[in-house]
Amino acid sequence: MLFKQNVKTQNRPLKKLHLRLKTDLSALSEVLDRFEKIASPRLSRQLYWECQLALAESFTNVVRHAHQGLPQSTPIDLEIALFPRGLEIRIWDSGQPFDWQGQLRAKLQGDRDPWALGGRGLCLIARVMDDYRYIPAEEGDRNCLVLWKQIPQSYPQQRSFISFFKRVVRKIERVLRRVMGLLARKFSALVIKLNSVR
């Protein structure tokens, strides 16, 4: 799956959040609280819940699996960037790199109980996000999971922009009419003055 990097280069984020957290499931409440503040005002309820689910699953996967056996002080870095047309989530971990795509394929093809409590995180993330990419660590670096959710342009926003544009055009027309009227009066006065001089 190709990751939509061009969106980030074309747009600057409207809002950006960076958190450094300990390897502790209790930090999830802070993650979700901060996510709500940055994303809730901009996303529809459906998109908000989908992104929140992917974020919660990703964070708990890092704590439970990637950082299993590591000290609680091992940092997890989280970055959330809200763009005009999308939301990007990046999570860095210090665990052993793994085959994210292979694991996902195996879970999607496996004959598993859909109501099982565990092992569904990767499938949920893949289903609710529009794009995802796992970047395994190179020497001295950390793994990074990048998630992307497209924010569709809604009709009310387009309509409000169109109505705003129409209001601006009407104001410009009124100003131009006044200027043209003033110029016409000045020109008429000048013509009368020139005729009276002859």
Rosetta blueprint (number, residue, H / E / L):
1 M L
2 L L
3 F L
4 K L
5 Q L
6 N H
7 V H
8 K H
9 T H
10 Q H
11 N L
12 R L
13 P L
14 L L
15 K E
16 K E
17 L E
18 H E
19 L E
20 R E
21 L E
22 K L
23 T L
24 D L
25 L H
26 S H
27 A H
28 L H
29 S H
30 E H
31 V H
32 L H
33 D H
34 R H
35 F H
36 E H
37 K H
38 I H
39 A H
40 S L
41 P L
42 R L
43 L L
44 S L
45 R H
46 Q H
47 L H
48 Y H
49 W H
50 E H
51 C H
52 Q H
53 L H
54 A H
55 L H
56 A H
57 E H
58 S H
59 F H
60 T H
61 N H
62 V H
63 V H
64 R H
65 H H
66 A H
67 H L
68 Q L
69 G L
70 L L
71 P L
72 Q L
73 S L
74 T L
75 P L
76 I E
77 D E
78 L E
79 E E
80 I E
81 A E
82 L E
83 F E
84 P L
85 R L
86 G E
87 L E
88 E E
89 I E
90 R E
91 I E
92 W E
93 D E
94 S L
95 G L
96 Q L
97 P L
98 F L
99 D L
100 W H
101 Q H
102 G H
103 Q H
104 L H
105 R H
106 A H
107 K H
108 L H
109 Q H
110 G L
111 D L
112 R L
113 D L
114 P L
115 W L
116 A L
117 L L
118 G L
119 G L
120 R L
121 G H
122 L H
123 C H
124 L H
125 I H
126 A H
127 R H
128 V H
129 M L
130 D L
131 D E
132 Y E
133 R E
134 Y E
135 I E
136 P L
137 A L
138 E L
139 E L
140 G L
141 D L
142 R L
143 N E
144 C E
145 L E
146 V E
147 L E
148 W E
149 K E
150 Q E
151 I L
152 P L
153 Q L
154 S L
155 Y H
156 P H
157 Q H
158 Q H
159 R H
160 S H
161 F H
162 I H
163 S H
164 F H
165 F H
166 K H
167 R H
168 V H
169 V H
170 R H
171 K H
172 I H
173 E H
174 R H
175 V H
176 L H
177 R H
178 R H
179 V H
180 M H
181 G H
182 L H
183 L H
184 A H
185 R H
186 K H
187 F H
188 S H
189 A H
190 L H
191 V H
192 I H
193 K H
194 L H
195 N H
196 S H
197 V H
198 R L
